[in-house]
Amino acid sequence: MDFSLDSKVTLITGGASGIGAGIADFFADHGARVVIADPDEEMGKAKSKSIIERGKESLFVKTDVGKTEDVKKLIGEAVGKYGRVDVLINNAGLQHVQPVDEFDEGKWDQLISVMLRGTFLCTKYALPFMKSGGWGRVINICSIHGHVASRFKSAYVSAKHAIVGFTKTVALEVAESKITINSICPSYVRTQLVERQIKAQAKTHGISGDEVIEKIMLAPMPQKEFVTVEEIGAIAAFLCSDYARHINGQSILVDGGWTAQ
């Protein structure tokens, strides 16, 4: 299949590292103009620079997606440089592992702000430009935890479940405007975020990192493999194609058979 993204202006939150960085590379290599939004200025600039050095187009905007003014600035700079917004990939996320009766309230607020409020704000302010352009794609990088739960991840699981509902709601609202919104829900992708989870869960459960991978992360997956960032990038690119124009409001599970059981 041709993954040509034909100069599509693509905003990727949390695009400086992990899944977001992988999607940024995939989209840039297939013709997209990539706008990277991330609170880490050093890593964000480095990722954008690496894309430009490969002869592709990219822009970095330092952004806390939980803050309205930051999101307005992000959209404004993208439109100011490229004139439009075609694709929004809500990927920004973080994790905190702790029993609910001990869960740090500040961490709860932070996780909900970045993942749920951030998805809402970016979608809210990007949609008018998609509507005016007569076409758009919103892709929420959700998680298997939008459908199942794991112990000690109450804030993350709550935010991801809410994003699945948000996706369905917005799909109904934009159904007649040639805009689609979908969620990609992978099981574990071995990124820096997951590496930190391995360490955190090892401490919480009192086991080794290898045991966390074998007994917790990959145990529910019949295929017993981590998902790759390239797979997520390719699925996101497919959702931007005309072949996917009637896929709307869906959660695409990339879980190695986890939820088939």
Secondary structure, DSSP 8 states (H G I E B T S, - for coil): -----TT-EEEEETTTSHHHHHHHHHHHHTT-EEEEEES-HHHHHHHHHHHHHTT--EEEEE--TTSHHHHHHHHHHHHHHHS---EEEE---------GGG--HHHHHHHHIIIIIHHHHHHHHHHHHHHHHT-EEEEEE--GGGTS--TT-HHHHHHHHHHHHHHHHHHHHSTTTTEEEEEEEES-B-SHHHHHHHHHHHHHHT--HHHIIIIIISTT-TT---B-HHHHHHHHHHHTSGGGTT--S-EEEESTTGGG-
